[in-house]
Amino acid sequence: MAKTPPTFKTVAQNRRARFDYEIIETVEAGIMLSGSEVKSLRFGKASINESYAGEMGGEFAGEIYLFNANIPEYLEAHQFNHFPKRPRKLLLHKRQIRKFLGSVNKKGMTLVPLSIYFNEKGKAKVEIALGKGKNVVDKRQTIKDRDWSRDKARILKGDN
């Protein structure tokens, strides 16, 4: 009997990230959420367009957090609600954390969240990527490649 591919419910996507950054490596990370945040995510009302991942200073050094991700308040939670743009801890292995933080500190790269989704087990996950910022020339080349692939598909289809 053939296995069916896993199903994911994408909640939020950062579509601009692949245009602005050259993606080196991606990894799936868990995220620490409160109950009202999970309820709000299940409604699909989240935005990660302006968010970034990084290290928080002080006693939280050595841990990666997701900053500026907007998960709106869940109205039925009343007094147990959360702050919409609070820092949220990402759950990674220590080896992955050291690798990513070392790359960010030494090589001038950044950690960019690509999407938030629920996996097949119903757990909220964040896909983060280690990326290097593109300059204007690289962005122009990306646009040219995208337009050419679109035109090529149109020509092969026969629409002209």
WOLINNOR-V203094 format. One record per helix or strand of 2 or more residues. SS is the DSSP state (@ for helix, = for strand). FROM is the first residue (numbers start at 1). TO is the last residue. Records with the same first field share a line. If there is no record, write none. Layout:
# WOLINNOR-V203094
SS: FROM-TO, FROM-TO
This chain:
# WOLINNOR-V203094
=: 9-13, 21-31, 46-47, 52-55, 64-67, 70-71, 88-91, 110-118, 124-133
@: 17-20, 35-42, 58-60, 75-80, 94-107, 136-157
